[in-house]
Amino acid sequence: MSHRRYVYRTFYALGIASSLIACAQQMDRPQPAAVSGPPVMVVQAAAGRILTTPSGMAVYTFDKDTLGTSNCYDACALYWSPVLARGGEQPTGNLSVKARKDGTIQWAQRGMPLYTFAQDKRPGDMKGDNYESTWHVAR
């Protein structure tokens, strides 16, 4: 191998090594959390103004919940998924976040926990509205 080739390969290897070290150091540093708003929004639907997820799925409240407390767990939560908060999301207006007994954090409107319904398949579906007279689309 010529001396020139040896020098180029050495510099190439050093460049790769220093890039890997820089990446590793960057990963060790705490990264700021992305700050965003709540994962629900008000839209105008045929039924009037309702809350939906950003993808257009209706959001519901449950009459058996109390202010700040969800009573939908286990089998109930398989059909009625809690609208969970992620890091960095900030409450605004009538929206807040509440701790669930399983340790997750759930969005609430006026203190009432929020859910989506498994039978709603497309944006605009509201199959859960007045379901068993206890589930209502959030307005």
Secondary structure as a PSIPRED ss2 file (coil, helix, strand):
# PSIPRED VFORMAT (PSIPRED V4.0)

   1 M C   1.000  0.000  0.000
   2 S C   1.000  0.000  0.000
   3 H H   0.000  1.000  0.000
   4 R H   0.000  1.000  0.000
   5 R H   0.000  1.000  0.000
   6 Y H   0.000  1.000  0.000
   7 V H   0.000  1.000  0.000
   8 Y H   0.000  1.000  0.000
   9 R H   0.000  1.000  0.000
  10 T H   0.000  1.000  0.000
  11 F H   0.000  1.000  0.000
  12 Y H   0.000  1.000  0.000
  13 A H   0.000  1.000  0.000
  14 L H   0.000  1.000  0.000
  15 G H   0.000  1.000  0.000
  16 I H   0.000  1.000  0.000
  17 A H   0.000  1.000  0.000
  18 S H   0.000  1.000  0.000
  19 S H   0.000  1.000  0.000
  20 L H   0.000  1.000  0.000
  21 I H   0.000  1.000  0.000
  22 A H   0.000  1.000  0.000
  23 C H   0.000  1.000  0.000
  24 A H   0.000  1.000  0.000
  25 Q H   0.000  1.000  0.000
  26 Q H   0.000  1.000  0.000
  27 M H   0.000  1.000  0.000
  28 D H   0.000  1.000  0.000
  29 R C   1.000  0.000  0.000
  30 P C   1.000  0.000  0.000
  31 Q C   1.000  0.000  0.000
  32 P C   1.000  0.000  0.000
  33 A C   1.000  0.000  0.000
  34 A C   1.000  0.000  0.000
  35 V C   1.000  0.000  0.000
  36 S E   0.000  0.000  1.000
  37 G C   1.000  0.000  0.000
  38 P C   1.000  0.000  0.000
  39 P C   1.000  0.000  0.000
  40 V C   1.000  0.000  0.000
  41 M E   0.000  0.000  1.000
  42 V E   0.000  0.000  1.000
  43 V E   0.000  0.000  1.000
  44 Q E   0.000  0.000  1.000
  45 A E   0.000  0.000  1.000
  46 A C   1.000  0.000  0.000
  47 A C   1.000  0.000  0.000
  48 G E   0.000  0.000  1.000
  49 R E   0.000  0.000  1.000
  50 I E   0.000  0.000  1.000
  51 L E   0.000  0.000  1.000
  52 T E   0.000  0.000  1.000
  53 T C   1.000  0.000  0.000
  54 P C   1.000  0.000  0.000
  55 S C   1.000  0.000  0.000
  56 G C   1.000  0.000  0.000
  57 M C   1.000  0.000  0.000
  58 A E   0.000  0.000  1.000
  59 V C   1.000  0.000  0.000
  60 Y E   0.000  0.000  1.000
  61 T E   0.000  0.000  1.000
  62 F E   0.000  0.000  1.000
  63 D C   1.000  0.000  0.000
  64 K C   1.000  0.000  0.000
  65 D C   1.000  0.000  0.000
  66 T E   0.000  0.000  1.000
  67 L C   1.000  0.000  0.000
  68 G C   1.000  0.000  0.000
  69 T E   0.000  0.000  1.000
  70 S C   1.000  0.000  0.000
  71 N C   1.000  0.000  0.000
  72 C C   1.000  0.000  0.000
  73 Y C   1.000  0.000  0.000
  74 D C   1.000  0.000  0.000
  75 A H   0.000  1.000  0.000
  76 C H   0.000  1.000  0.000
  77 A H   0.000  1.000  0.000
  78 L H   0.000  1.000  0.000
  79 Y H   0.000  1.000  0.000
  80 W E   0.000  0.000  1.000
  81 S E   0.000  0.000  1.000
  82 P E   0.000  0.000  1.000
  83 V C   1.000  0.000  0.000
  84 L E   0.000  0.000  1.000
  85 A C   1.000  0.000  0.000
  86 R C   1.000  0.000  0.000
  87 G C   1.000  0.000  0.000
  88 G C   1.000  0.000  0.000
  89 E E   0.000  0.000  1.000
  90 Q C   1.000  0.000  0.000
  91 P C   1.000  0.000  0.000
  92 T C   1.000  0.000  0.000
  93 G C   1.000  0.000  0.000
  94 N C   1.000  0.000  0.000
  95 L E   0.000  0.000  1.000
  96 S E   0.000  0.000  1.000
  97 V E   0.000  0.000  1.000
  98 K E   0.000  0.000  1.000
  99 A E   0.000  0.000  1.000
 100 R C   1.000  0.000  0.000
 101 K C   1.000  0.000  0.000
 102 D C   1.000  0.000  0.000
 103 G C   1.000  0.000  0.000
 104 T C   1.000  0.000  0.000
 105 I E   0.000  0.000  1.000
 106 Q E   0.000  0.000  1.000
 107 W E   0.000  0.000  1.000
 108 A E   0.000  0.000  1.000
 109 Q E   0.000  0.000  1.000
 110 R C   1.000  0.000  0.000
 111 G C   1.000  0.000  0.000
 112 M E   0.000  0.000  1.000
 113 P E   0.000  0.000  1.000
 114 L C   1.000  0.000  0.000
 115 Y E   0.000  0.000  1.000
 116 T E   0.000  0.000  1.000
 117 F E   0.000  0.000  1.000
 118 A C   1.000  0.000  0.000
 119 Q C   1.000  0.000  0.000
 120 D C   1.000  0.000  0.000
 121 K C   1.000  0.000  0.000
 122 R C   1.000  0.000  0.000
 123 P C   1.000  0.000  0.000
 124 G C   1.000  0.000  0.000
 125 D C   1.000  0.000  0.000
 126 M C   1.000  0.000  0.000
 127 K C   1.000  0.000  0.000
 128 G C   1.000  0.000  0.000
 129 D C   1.000  0.000  0.000
 130 N C   1.000  0.000  0.000
 131 Y E   0.000  0.000  1.000
 132 E C   1.000  0.000  0.000
 133 S C   1.000  0.000  0.000
 134 T C   1.000  0.000  0.000
 135 W E   0.000  0.000  1.000
 136 H E   0.000  0.000  1.000
 137 V E   0.000  0.000  1.000
 138 A C   1.000  0.000  0.000
 139 R C   1.000  0.000  0.000
